[in-house]
Amino acid sequence: MNETINELIEEIQQDARYLSFKEKSQLLLKKETKELLERYQDTLNEINDLKKYEGYIDLTSKKNELKEIKKQMSSNQDIQEYYQSYYEINRLLDHVTQIIFKDISQILDTTGYKL
């Protein structure tokens, strides 16, 4: 079984969708894109940390800042190309999973003791 799994992994690694995903992942390391993603994560973390004080402080400006960063992310070509490749590789992996596990629950008896 391990040999078959290794063959499947090798095939996926040679698939154009996987190669594209790996290539597009590198785009996120560009200075401008990486800084934008870090700003997004830092702002999101800051908002989440401050939520426990939401009754005492106004988070409107931080939430607006996050909206602006999201807007910039949605217009960033590198991020858009990455997400497109990410969805494509996930569709492939979902399809592979469906093929592998199709009808497996009907074939294997997984009934246990009723407690």
Secondary structure, 3 states (H helix, E strand, C coil): CHHHHHHHHHHHHHCHHHHHHHHHHHHCCCHHHHHHHHHHHHHHHHHHHHHHHCCCCCCHHHHHHHHHHHHHHHCCHHHHHHHHHHHHHHHHHHHHHHHHHCCHHHHCCCCCCCC
